[in-house]
Amino acid sequence: MLYRPIVLDEEIKFSKKKFIVSKTDIEGNIIFVNKNFSEVSGYSEAELINQPHSILRHPDMPRAIFYLMWQSLLSGKPISAIIKNLAKDGRYYWVIADLEIKRNPNGETKSFIAFRRSAPQDVIDTTQELYETMLAIEKKHGMEHSLAYLQAFLEEHKLTYDEFMEELVKPKGVIAKLLEIFKKLMG
């Protein structure tokens, strides 16, 4: 059984230059974390390895977002998302997560790697309002209705999910360069 901390209304802030990296197997079990991951989440590497990534799932996160992430990854497409994670001590932290697929020489998916960076306040504000509505719909009517709400939100803004994320979180300047270097090192 997974340890679930008591949720606290206290945010962990960390440097936008600090990248949190994890790698999971195709079932979503953690097989690698970097030092930053342990520092921010409060879990040691030993506590995280072989645990499902959902160990970090904050109850404020709509299931629909994780559904979209898995749907995209399992269809072979990378995806970005804004995620509110739950630290070991019950505090939370917001990240921009860029998830990519790692393949074996035969082209089969062997793992997923996630690069996370601190989410700026304007991104959190936009996302939090959307997620609160989605979560309320999910609790009352189920995940399908939450997904339908998200689709209507995107249609109203004349954007796909990927375009919405790109517009919201595309790294710029030095952060973009650092992220690319980091991805190559972890590749």
Salt bridges, closest charged atoms under 4 A:
GLU10 OE2 - ARG91 NH1 3.97
GLU11 OE2 - LYS13 NZ 3.57
GLU39 OE1 - LYS18 NZ 3.04
GLU39 OE2 - LYS35 NZ 3.60
GLU47 OE2 - LYS88 NZ 2.45
ASP60 OD2 - HIS58 ND1 3.70
ASP60 OD2 - LYS84 NZ 2.55
ASP89 OD2 - ARG91 NE 2.72
ASP98 OD2 - ARG117 NH1 2.71
GLU100 OE2 - LYS183 NZ 3.03
GLU138 OE1 - ARG63 NE 3.78
